[in-house]
Amino acid sequence: MARGSREVLTLQLGHFAGFVGAHWWNQQDAALCRPTDAKEPPGELCPDVLYRTGRTLHGQETYTPRLILMDLKGSLSSLKQEGGLYRDKQLDAAIAWQGKLTTHKEEIYPKNPYLQDLLSAEGVLNSDDIWRVKSIPNGKGPPPFTTTTTPKPVIPTEGSIRVWSDFLRVHLHPRSICMIQKYNHDGEAGRLEAFGQGESILKEHKYLEELEDRLHFYVEECDYLQGFQILCDLHNGFSGVGAKAAELLQDEYSGRGIITWGLLPGPYRLGEPQKNIYRLLNTAFGLVHLSAHSSLVCPLSLGGSLGLHPEPPVNFPHLQYDAALPFHCGAILATALDTVTVPYRLCSSPVSMVHLADMLNFSGKKVVTAGATIPFPLVPSQSLPDTLMQLGEATPWTPLSACGDPSGTCCFAQSVVLRGLDRVCHTSQLTPGTPLPSPLHACTTGEEVLAQYLQQQQPRVRSSSHLLLTPCKVVPPYPYLFSSSLSQQGLVLDGPPTGAGFPFPSLRSSGEHPSARGPLLLFILEPDPGRFGQRSRQTRPAALGQLHGRWSGTG
C-alpha cells in the first residue's frame, strides 16, 4: 500500500494506447531499476502513485502497475490475459467429471525472443510448473543480477514487433487485462471502427460489470486516490469506449481528477477515404464526449493534422523516427507523457490532478494541447541561462497535439517541466565581475531561471514550472531514435562523437541508450481554440516539454 502517496489509477484503452502504454510502463520500470550510484539524483518521483504492492499465492511480494487495459481479441500475442506473476497450475479447479474429455486448444503464438530473454532474467519456471519470481528488494523493481557476468540482452527489432505486448517488459496483475472478445484486432471483418460501437460495448452488462469490478478492486485498496488517467485511442471505436468509461468514472467517483490523453498514430494514407472519415468522426465525437466527462483532455499525435488533409509528421531536430511505425510513435509520445505527468507524481509538493486541471481550464474549455522538445538543446559547455538566452523569441517546443496553427490564439496558462539537467548547469558559471549577458544569468537557482524565462517570454501567462534532476530514462526495448549529434548524457555535441553513427553502435554498461540520462522536456497544456485540420506552423528546435491553456483571440 502506498504510504501517504496520492494514488492514480490508469485506464489504457485501445491498441495504439497499448503501444504508448507499453513504452510508458517500460520507462517506469527502468526508473525503478535505477542503479544505486552517488551520481544519481535523489528520488523526485513517487512510484507508489502508479504502482501497487501485492503478494502472490506463494507469499512473494510483487509491485505491479495500478492499471486496467482493454483491447480486442488477438491483440495479446503470447501474453496471457491473467499475467504471469500469479500463475499456479496446482491451484486449477479440480475436474469432477469422470467421463471422456475432449480438449480444444488455440494455436500458441510464438513468444518474442526479447520477452524470452527477459523472463529468463527475472524468474524461473520450476519443475513443478510453478512460476517463481526473483525477490523484489524493498518491494520495487527486479534485483540486480548476482552473477559476475550479465548475459547480453536481446534487443527487439522493428520487424519483430507486431503488437504492443511483444515488447512489454512489465508484469501485470491478473485484474489488469480486460479483453473485448466480440471484435477482432486483425482482419477486415469484426473490427471496432466507429464511436457508436465503442459506446455500445460498455452498455452491455458483461463488459460494464467487468470494468466496474476491476475499478472497485483497485480503488478500494487506495488510501488517497487523487484520480484517474485515461490513455485512449481517438481514431477508432475506442474513443466511444473511453467516453463511456469517463462518464462512469465521473458518476461513481465525483471530485476525483480525470485526465484523458487522446492518442492518435502518425500520418494516415489518402487512399482510404472511408477509414479517414471514420477517423475524423471518431476523433471529433471522442473529444466532445471525453471533455464533457473529464477534468482535462489532451490529444497527442505526431501527425501534423487531425483533419481530412494529412500533414507531414512533426520534426524533432535530434530524433530520427519512422512515423508509420506505432513502435516509434508510441515511444516518443510515452517519453512526452512521462514528463508531462510529473506535477502529480512528485514526492514532495505535488500538484494534484484536480488542481492542475483547474489551472489550465478556462471558461469550461477542457481541451488542452501539448508540446515538447526531446532532448533539450544544451551543449556541454553551456548553462541553462546560456541556452534559454540563445533561443531568443523562438518558441522552444514542438507541438504534439496536431491542432493546427496556434497563431492568433492566446495562451493564458501553462504547466512546464524541465528535467534531466545536472545541477551544475542550472545557473550561470561566469566569473564574478563579468558583465551579465541577460537577467537570467543573475538568478541564483535553476527554478528561478526557468520561471523568469517564462515570465519574459509570456508576461501575461500564468505559469507553473518544475525543474527536475531526474532524467527520463530510456533503455531497451526503446527504439534507437537519437542522432549521432547527442552525447551519452543527451547533450548536443558540436560534432559527432568519435566512432559513433546512427543508430548508435553500442550501449552503456547498464543497457541504456546514449541519451538515457538526457531528455529535457518542456510540455505545454493549453485550452485549444478548436480549429482542427489547419496547417501547422513550422516547428522550431526546442528543449522543453509543456502543457498550455490556450483560448482563441476571437472568442
C-alpha positions as CSV (number, residue, x, y, z in Angstrom):
1,M,0.0,0.0,0.0
2,A,1.3,3.5,-0.8
3,R,2.4,5.3,2.3
4,G,0.7,8.7,2.0
5,S,1.1,8.9,-1.8
6,R,-1.7,10.3,-3.9
7,E,-2.6,7.2,-6.0
8,V,-3.6,7.3,-9.6
9,L,-5.4,4.5,-11.5
10,T,-4.5,4.3,-15.2
11,L,-7.0,3.1,-17.8
12,Q,-5.4,2.1,-21.1
13,L,-8.0,1.7,-23.9
14,G,-7.1,0.6,-27.4
15,H,-4.2,-0.9,-29.4
16,F,-2.2,2.3,-30.1
17,A,-2.7,3.2,-26.5
18,G,-1.2,-0.2,-25.8
19,F,2.0,0.8,-27.8
20,V,2.2,4.1,-25.8
21,G,1.4,2.4,-22.6
22,A,4.0,-0.4,-23.1
23,H,6.7,2.2,-23.6
24,W,5.4,4.2,-20.7
25,W,5.4,1.3,-18.2
26,N,8.9,0.2,-19.5
27,Q,10.1,3.6,-18.6
28,Q,8.6,3.4,-15.2
29,D,10.3,0.1,-14.7
30,A,13.6,1.5,-15.9
31,A,13.3,4.2,-13.3
32,L,12.6,1.7,-10.6
33,C,15.7,-0.3,-11.6
34,R,18.0,2.7,-11.4
35,P,21.4,1.6,-10.0
36,T,22.5,2.9,-6.7
37,D,25.1,5.5,-7.6
38,A,26.3,8.6,-5.9
39,K,25.9,10.4,-9.2
40,E,22.2,9.5,-9.5
41,P,19.8,12.3,-8.3
42,P,17.6,11.5,-5.3
43,G,14.2,10.1,-6.0
44,E,12.0,13.0,-7.0
45,L,9.1,11.0,-8.4
46,C,7.0,8.7,-6.2
47,P,6.4,5.3,-7.9
48,D,3.6,4.4,-5.5
49,V,1.4,6.9,-7.4
50,L,1.3,4.5,-10.3
51,Y,2.2,1.2,-8.7
52,R,0.7,-1.1,-6.1
53,T,2.2,-3.7,-3.9
54,G,0.8,-7.2,-3.7
55,R,1.6,-10.8,-2.7
56,T,1.4,-14.0,-4.8
57,L,-0.3,-17.1,-3.5
58,H,3.2,-18.3,-2.5
59,G,3.9,-15.2,-0.4
60,Q,6.2,-13.5,-2.8
61,E,5.9,-9.7,-2.8
62,T,5.0,-8.0,-6.1
63,Y,5.0,-4.5,-7.4
64,T,2.7,-4.0,-10.4
65,P,1.1,-1.1,-12.3
66,R,-2.3,0.1,-11.0
67,L,-3.7,-0.5,-14.4
68,I,-6.8,-1.6,-16.3
69,L,-6.4,-2.1,-20.0
70,M,-8.9,-3.0,-22.7
71,D,-8.1,-4.3,-26.1
72,L,-9.5,-6.6,-28.8
73,K,-9.3,-10.3,-29.4
74,G,-6.0,-11.3,-30.9
75,S,-4.0,-8.3,-29.6
76,L,-2.1,-10.0,-26.8
77,S,0.0,-12.4,-28.9
78,S,1.9,-14.6,-26.4
79,L,0.9,-12.5,-23.3
80,K,-1.5,-14.3,-21.1
81,Q,-4.6,-12.4,-20.0
82,E,-4.1,-13.4,-16.4
83,G,-0.4,-12.3,-16.5
84,G,2.5,-14.4,-15.2
85,L,3.2,-13.4,-11.7
86,Y,0.3,-15.3,-10.1
87,R,0.3,-18.4,-12.3
88,D,0.0,-21.6,-10.4
89,K,-1.3,-24.7,-12.2
90,Q,-1.6,-26.6,-8.9
91,L,-4.5,-24.4,-7.9
92,D,-6.5,-25.0,-11.1
93,A,-10.1,-26.1,-10.4
94,A,-10.5,-29.9,-9.9
95,I,-12.5,-31.6,-12.6
96,A,-15.3,-33.7,-11.1
97,W,-16.4,-35.2,-14.4
98,Q,-15.2,-38.8,-14.7
99,G,-16.2,-39.4,-18.3
100,K,-14.4,-38.8,-21.6
101,L,-12.8,-35.4,-22.0
102,T,-12.0,-33.5,-25.2
103,T,-9.5,-30.7,-25.1
104,H,-9.6,-27.9,-27.7
105,K,-6.6,-25.6,-27.8
106,E,-5.9,-22.4,-29.8
107,E,-2.7,-22.2,-31.7
108,I,0.0,-20.7,-29.4
109,Y,1.6,-17.5,-30.5
110,P,5.4,-17.8,-30.6
111,K,6.9,-15.6,-27.8
112,N,9.1,-12.7,-28.9
113,P,12.8,-13.6,-28.3
114,Y,13.1,-10.4,-26.4
115,L,10.5,-11.5,-23.9
116,Q,12.1,-14.9,-23.6
117,D,15.3,-13.3,-22.6
118,L,13.5,-11.0,-20.2
119,L,11.7,-13.8,-18.4
120,S,14.9,-15.9,-18.0
121,A,16.4,-12.9,-16.3
122,E,13.5,-12.2,-13.9
123,G,12.3,-15.6,-12.8
124,V,12.2,-19.3,-13.4
125,L,9.6,-21.9,-14.1
126,N,10.3,-24.8,-11.7
127,S,9.9,-28.5,-12.4
128,D,6.6,-28.4,-10.5
129,D,5.4,-25.9,-13.2
130,I,5.2,-23.0,-10.7
131,W,6.5,-19.6,-11.6
132,R,9.0,-18.3,-9.2
133,V,9.8,-14.6,-9.4
134,K,13.1,-13.3,-8.1
135,S,12.8,-11.5,-4.8
136,I,12.0,-7.8,-5.0
137,P,14.2,-5.6,-2.9
138,N,12.1,-3.1,-0.9
139,G,9.1,-4.2,-3.0
140,K,10.2,-2.2,-6.0
141,G,11.7,-3.5,-9.3
142,P,13.7,-6.6,-10.1
143,P,17.0,-7.1,-8.2
144,P,20.4,-6.6,-9.7
145,F,22.0,-9.7,-11.2
146,T,24.1,-11.6,-8.7
147,T,26.2,-13.4,-11.3
148,T,29.6,-11.9,-12.3
149,T,28.7,-11.7,-15.9
150,T,25.4,-10.5,-17.2
151,P,24.1,-12.0,-20.5
152,K,23.8,-9.6,-23.3
153,P,20.1,-8.7,-23.7
154,V,18.2,-9.5,-26.9
155,I,17.1,-6.2,-28.4
156,P,13.8,-6.3,-30.3
157,T,13.8,-5.1,-33.9
158,E,11.0,-3.1,-35.5
159,G,10.3,-6.2,-37.7
160,S,9.7,-8.4,-34.7
161,I,7.2,-6.1,-33.1
162,R,3.6,-7.0,-34.2
163,V,1.6,-5.9,-31.2
164,W,2.4,-3.9,-28.1
165,S,2.7,-7.0,-25.9
166,D,5.7,-8.1,-27.9
167,F,7.9,-5.6,-26.1
168,L,6.2,-5.0,-22.7
169,R,8.8,-5.9,-20.0
170,V,6.5,-5.2,-17.0
171,H,4.5,-7.9,-15.3
172,L,0.8,-7.1,-14.9
173,H,-1.7,-8.0,-12.2
174,P,-4.3,-10.6,-13.2
175,R,-7.0,-8.0,-12.9
176,S,-5.3,-5.6,-15.4
177,I,-6.2,-7.0,-18.8
178,C,-9.8,-7.0,-20.0
179,M,-10.4,-8.4,-23.5
180,I,-13.2,-7.4,-25.8
181,Q,-14.0,-10.7,-27.5
182,K,-16.7,-9.6,-29.8
183,Y,-14.3,-7.6,-32.0
184,N,-11.1,-8.6,-33.8
185,H,-7.8,-6.9,-33.8
186,D,-6.7,-8.5,-37.1
187,G,-8.5,-8.9,-40.4
188,E,-11.1,-6.8,-42.2
189,A,-14.2,-8.2,-40.5
190,G,-15.4,-7.7,-37.0
191,R,-13.4,-4.5,-36.4
192,L,-14.2,-1.8,-33.8
193,E,-14.3,1.1,-36.2
194,A,-16.9,3.5,-35.0
195,F,-17.5,5.6,-31.9
196,G,-21.0,4.2,-31.5
197,Q,-19.7,0.7,-31.5
198,G,-17.4,1.6,-28.7
199,E,-20.1,3.2,-26.7
200,S,-22.3,0.1,-27.0
201,I,-19.6,-2.1,-25.5
202,L,-19.9,-0.5,-22.1
203,K,-23.7,-0.6,-22.3
204,E,-23.5,-4.4,-22.3
205,H,-23.9,-5.8,-18.8
206,K,-21.0,-8.2,-19.3
207,Y,-18.3,-5.6,-20.1
208,L,-19.7,-2.9,-17.8
209,E,-19.7,-5.3,-14.8
210,E,-16.2,-6.5,-15.6
211,L,-14.9,-2.9,-15.7
212,E,-16.7,-1.9,-12.5
213,D,-15.3,-5.0,-10.6
214,R,-11.8,-4.1,-11.6
215,L,-12.3,-0.4,-10.7
216,H,-13.6,-1.4,-7.3
217,F,-10.7,-3.7,-6.7
218,Y,-8.1,-1.1,-7.3
219,V,-9.9,1.9,-5.9
220,E,-10.8,0.2,-2.6
221,E,-7.2,-0.5,-1.7
222,C,-6.1,3.1,-2.2
223,D,-5.7,5.4,0.8
224,Y,-5.5,8.8,-1.0
225,L,-6.9,8.3,-4.6
226,Q,-6.4,11.5,-6.4
227,G,-7.9,10.4,-9.7
228,F,-7.7,8.6,-13.0
229,Q,-5.6,9.0,-16.1
230,I,-7.1,7.5,-19.3
231,L,-4.9,6.6,-22.3
232,C,-7.4,6.2,-25.1
233,D,-7.3,5.7,-28.9
234,L,-9.2,8.6,-30.5
235,H,-9.1,7.4,-34.1
236,N,-11.2,4.2,-33.8
237,G,-14.1,2.8,-31.8
238,F,-12.2,3.0,-28.6
239,S,-13.0,6.7,-28.5
240,G,-16.5,5.6,-27.6
241,V,-15.2,3.2,-25.0
242,G,-13.2,6.0,-23.5
243,A,-16.2,8.3,-23.4
244,K,-18.4,5.8,-21.6
245,A,-15.5,4.9,-19.2
246,A,-15.0,8.6,-18.4
247,E,-18.8,9.0,-17.8
248,L,-18.7,6.0,-15.5
249,L,-15.8,7.5,-13.5
250,Q,-17.4,10.9,-13.2
251,D,-20.7,9.3,-11.9
252,E,-19.1,7.0,-9.4
253,Y,-16.0,9.0,-8.3
254,S,-17.1,12.6,-8.5
255,G,-14.5,15.0,-7.1
256,R,-11.6,12.9,-8.4
257,G,-9.4,14.2,-11.2
258,I,-9.9,12.5,-14.6
259,I,-7.2,13.4,-17.1
260,T,-7.6,11.9,-20.6
261,W,-4.8,11.6,-23.1
262,G,-6.4,11.0,-26.5
263,L,-3.9,9.1,-28.7
264,L,-3.6,9.0,-32.4
265,P,-0.9,7.3,-34.6
266,G,1.2,9.0,-37.2
267,P,0.1,10.4,-40.6
268,Y,-2.6,8.4,-42.4
269,R,-3.0,7.5,-46.1
270,L,-5.2,9.4,-48.5
271,G,-6.1,6.2,-50.4
272,E,-8.6,5.1,-47.7
273,P,-11.4,7.7,-47.8
274,Q,-13.9,5.6,-45.7
275,K,-11.4,4.9,-43.0
276,N,-10.3,8.6,-43.0
277,I,-14.0,9.7,-42.5
278,Y,-14.3,7.2,-39.6
279,R,-11.1,8.5,-38.1
280,L,-12.2,12.1,-38.3
281,L,-15.7,11.4,-36.9
282,N,-14.3,9.2,-34.1
283,T,-11.8,11.9,-33.1
284,A,-14.4,14.7,-33.1
285,F,-17.0,12.7,-31.2
286,G,-14.3,11.5,-28.8
287,L,-13.0,14.9,-27.9
288,V,-16.6,16.3,-27.4
289,H,-17.7,13.5,-25.2
290,L,-14.5,13.0,-23.3
291,S,-14.2,16.7,-22.5
292,A,-17.8,16.5,-21.1
293,H,-16.8,13.9,-18.5
294,S,-13.1,14.6,-17.9
295,S,-11.3,17.2,-15.9
296,L,-8.9,17.7,-18.8
297,V,-8.4,16.2,-22.3
298,C,-5.2,16.4,-24.3
299,P,-4.9,14.9,-27.8
300,L,-1.4,13.5,-28.5
301,S,-0.2,12.7,-32.0
302,L,2.9,13.0,-34.2
303,G,0.8,13.7,-37.2
304,G,0.6,17.3,-38.4
305,S,-3.2,17.4,-38.6
306,L,-6.4,15.9,-37.2
307,G,-8.4,16.8,-40.3
308,L,-9.0,15.1,-43.7
309,H,-5.9,16.6,-45.3
310,P,-2.8,14.9,-43.9
311,E,0.2,17.0,-43.0
312,P,3.8,15.8,-42.6
313,P,4.7,14.4,-39.2
314,V,6.3,16.7,-36.6
315,N,10.0,17.0,-36.7
316,F,12.5,16.8,-33.8
317,P,16.0,18.0,-34.8
318,H,17.8,15.3,-32.9
319,L,15.4,12.4,-33.4
320,Q,15.1,10.1,-36.5
321,Y,12.0,8.1,-36.4
322,D,9.5,6.4,-38.8
323,A,6.1,8.0,-38.3
324,A,4.5,4.9,-39.9
325,L,5.6,2.7,-37.1
326,P,3.5,2.7,-33.9
327,F,6.6,1.3,-32.1
328,H,8.4,4.6,-32.9
329,C,5.5,7.0,-32.4
330,G,4.5,5.3,-29.2
331,A,8.0,5.6,-27.8
332,I,8.1,9.4,-28.4
333,L,4.6,10.0,-27.0
334,A,5.4,7.9,-24.0
335,T,8.5,9.9,-23.3
336,A,6.4,13.1,-23.5
337,L,3.8,11.6,-21.3
338,D,6.4,10.5,-18.7
339,T,7.4,14.2,-18.3
340,V,4.0,15.9,-18.7
341,T,2.6,13.9,-15.8
342,V,5.4,14.9,-13.4
343,P,3.4,17.5,-11.4
344,Y,1.0,15.0,-9.9
345,R,3.7,12.3,-9.4
346,L,6.2,14.3,-7.3
347,C,7.4,13.0,-3.9
348,S,7.3,16.5,-2.4
349,S,4.8,19.3,-3.0
350,P,2.9,17.5,-5.8
351,V,0.2,19.3,-7.8
352,S,-2.9,17.2,-7.7
353,M,-4.7,16.3,-10.9
354,V,-7.7,18.4,-9.9
355,H,-5.6,21.5,-9.2
356,L,-3.6,21.0,-12.5
357,A,-6.9,20.8,-14.4
358,D,-8.3,23.8,-12.6
359,M,-5.2,25.9,-13.5
360,L,-5.5,25.0,-17.2
361,N,-9.2,25.2,-17.6
362,F,-10.7,28.4,-19.0
363,S,-14.5,29.2,-19.2
364,G,-15.2,25.4,-19.1
365,K,-12.9,24.7,-22.0
366,K,-11.2,21.4,-21.1
367,V,-9.3,20.5,-24.3
368,V,-5.6,21.4,-24.0
369,T,-2.6,21.0,-26.2
370,A,0.9,19.7,-25.5
371,G,4.4,20.4,-26.8
372,A,7.8,19.1,-26.2
373,T,11.5,19.2,-27.1
374,I,13.3,16.0,-27.0
375,P,16.1,16.5,-25.9
376,F,16.9,19.9,-24.6
377,P,19.5,21.6,-26.8
378,L,22.1,22.0,-24.2
379,V,25.8,21.8,-25.2
380,P,28.4,20.6,-22.7
381,S,30.0,24.0,-22.2
382,Q,26.7,25.9,-21.6
383,S,24.4,26.6,-18.7
384,L,20.6,26.8,-18.6
385,P,20.7,30.6,-18.8
386,D,23.0,30.4,-21.9
387,T,20.7,28.1,-23.7
388,L,17.5,29.9,-23.0
389,M,19.0,33.2,-24.0
390,Q,20.1,31.7,-27.3
391,L,16.6,30.6,-28.0
392,G,15.5,34.3,-28.2
393,E,11.9,34.8,-29.2
394,A,11.7,31.3,-30.8
395,T,9.0,29.0,-29.3
396,P,11.1,26.4,-27.6
397,W,8.8,23.3,-28.2
398,T,7.4,21.2,-30.9
399,P,3.6,20.8,-30.9
400,L,2.3,17.3,-30.1
401,S,-1.4,17.7,-30.4
402,A,-1.9,18.2,-34.2
403,C,-4.3,21.0,-33.6
404,G,-3.4,23.3,-36.4
405,D,-1.7,26.7,-36.4
406,P,-1.8,28.3,-32.9
407,S,-1.2,31.8,-34.3
408,G,-4.0,34.2,-33.4
409,T,-4.7,32.4,-30.1
410,C,-3.7,33.5,-26.6
411,C,-2.1,31.2,-24.1
412,F,-3.4,32.1,-20.6
413,A,-1.9,29.2,-18.5
414,Q,0.8,26.6,-18.9
415,S,2.5,23.8,-16.9
416,V,6.2,23.5,-17.7
417,V,8.5,20.6,-16.8
418,L,12.3,20.6,-17.5
419,R,14.2,17.5,-16.4
420,G,17.5,15.7,-16.6
421,L,19.7,18.8,-16.3
422,D,22.7,18.4,-13.9
423,R,22.6,20.9,-11.0
424,V,25.9,22.5,-12.0
425,C,24.2,23.7,-15.2
426,H,21.2,25.3,-13.6
427,T,22.8,28.7,-13.1
428,S,25.4,30.9,-14.8
429,Q,29.1,29.8,-14.3
430,L,30.5,33.2,-15.2
431,T,33.4,34.5,-13.2
432,P,32.4,37.1,-10.6
433,G,32.7,40.6,-12.0
434,T,31.9,39.6,-15.6
435,P,29.1,41.6,-17.2
436,L,25.9,39.5,-17.2
437,P,24.6,38.8,-20.8
438,S,21.0,38.7,-19.6
439,P,18.9,38.9,-16.4
440,L,18.7,35.1,-16.4
441,H,22.4,35.0,-15.6
442,A,21.7,36.8,-12.3
443,C,19.4,34.1,-11.0
444,T,20.6,32.0,-8.1
445,T,18.6,28.8,-8.7
446,G,17.6,26.8,-11.8
447,E,13.9,27.1,-10.7
448,E,14.3,30.9,-10.7
449,V,16.0,30.8,-14.2
450,L,13.1,28.8,-15.7
451,A,10.4,30.9,-14.0
452,Q,12.0,34.2,-15.1
453,Y,12.4,33.0,-18.7
454,L,8.7,32.1,-18.9
455,Q,7.8,35.4,-17.4
456,Q,9.9,37.2,-20.0
457,Q,8.5,35.2,-22.9
458,Q,4.9,35.4,-21.9
459,P,4.3,38.0,-19.2
460,R,0.5,37.7,-19.2
461,V,0.5,33.9,-18.9
462,R,0.0,32.1,-15.7
463,S,2.9,29.6,-15.5
464,S,3.6,26.6,-13.2
465,S,7.1,25.2,-13.7
466,H,9.1,22.3,-12.4
467,L,12.8,21.6,-12.7
468,L,13.9,18.0,-12.0
469,L,17.3,16.4,-11.8
470,T,15.8,13.0,-12.6
471,P,16.2,12.2,-16.4
472,C,13.7,10.4,-18.5
473,K,15.3,7.1,-18.6
474,V,15.1,5.1,-21.9
475,V,16.5,1.6,-22.1
476,P,15.9,-1.3,-24.5
477,P,13.4,-2.1,-25.9
478,Y,13.1,1.7,-26.5
479,P,14.0,2.1,-30.2
480,Y,17.2,3.8,-31.5
481,L,15.9,7.2,-32.4
482,F,18.7,9.6,-31.2
483,S,21.0,11.1,-33.8
484,S,24.8,11.0,-33.5
485,S,24.9,14.6,-32.5
486,L,24.0,13.6,-28.9
487,S,26.3,12.5,-26.2
488,Q,25.7,9.6,-23.8
489,Q,24.1,12.2,-21.4
490,G,21.8,13.6,-24.1
491,L,23.9,16.8,-24.6
492,V,24.2,18.3,-28.1
493,L,27.7,18.0,-29.4
494,D,29.4,20.4,-31.8
495,G,30.3,17.4,-34.0
496,P,29.6,13.6,-33.9
497,P,31.3,11.6,-31.2
498,T,34.3,9.6,-32.3
499,G,33.3,6.3,-33.8
500,A,29.6,7.0,-33.4
501,G,26.9,6.9,-36.0
502,F,23.2,6.4,-36.2
503,P,21.9,4.1,-34.8
504,F,24.5,4.2,-32.0
505,P,26.6,1.0,-32.3
506,S,26.9,0.4,-28.6
507,L,25.0,0.8,-25.3
508,R,26.2,1.8,-21.9
509,S,27.1,-0.9,-19.5
510,S,23.7,-0.6,-17.8
511,G,21.9,-1.2,-21.1
512,E,20.9,2.4,-21.5
513,H,20.6,4.3,-24.8
514,P,23.2,7.0,-25.3
515,S,20.7,9.7,-24.2
516,A,19.2,7.8,-21.4
517,R,20.2,10.4,-18.8
518,G,19.3,13.3,-21.0
519,P,16.0,14.2,-22.5
520,L,14.9,17.6,-21.1
521,L,11.3,18.1,-21.8
522,L,9.1,21.2,-21.7
523,F,5.4,20.4,-22.0
524,I,2.6,22.8,-22.7
525,L,-1.1,22.1,-21.9
526,E,-3.5,24.8,-23.1
527,P,-7.2,25.0,-23.9
528,D,-7.3,24.5,-27.6
529,P,-9.0,27.0,-30.0
530,G,-10.7,24.1,-31.7
531,R,-9.6,24.7,-35.3
532,F,-8.6,21.2,-36.1
533,G,-7.1,20.4,-39.5
534,Q,-5.4,23.7,-40.2
535,R,-1.9,23.8,-41.5
536,S,0.5,23.6,-38.6
537,R,3.2,26.2,-38.4
538,Q,6.9,25.5,-38.8
539,T,8.3,23.8,-35.7
540,R,11.5,25.1,-34.2
541,P,14.2,23.3,-32.3
542,A,13.1,23.3,-28.6
543,A,14.2,21.7,-25.4
544,L,11.3,21.9,-23.1
545,G,8.0,20.0,-22.5
546,Q,5.0,21.9,-21.6
547,L,1.2,21.9,-21.2
548,H,-0.7,25.0,-22.2
549,G,-4.1,26.5,-21.6
550,R,-5.0,28.4,-24.7
551,W,-8.0,30.3,-25.9
552,S,-8.9,31.9,-29.3
553,G,-8.4,35.6,-29.7
554,T,-11.8,35.7,-31.5
555,G,-13.7,34.1,-28.6
